């Protein structure tokens, strides 16, 4: 993926100040499946940060343990974006 495109997307998202506009933009730029996946990824991380067990997160959100483990790895070894924002 071209780094400049990611930077431009980040800049665009960061410029949105209205929640309804942000939601409309996400619906425009992502497929329903992508939006669902990204939304669940955020919920996974939020629950893990609250101390909910990986197994309980998977059960509550209806996702695989692998998906939850990926979120856990991002919290431990990622670029700390989740921790800084949430």
Secondary structure, 3 states (H helix, E strand, C coil): CCHHHHHHHHHHHHHCCCHHHHHHHHHHHCCHHHHHHHHHHHHHHHHHHCCCCHHHHHHHHCCCHHHHHHHHHHHHHCCCHHHHHC
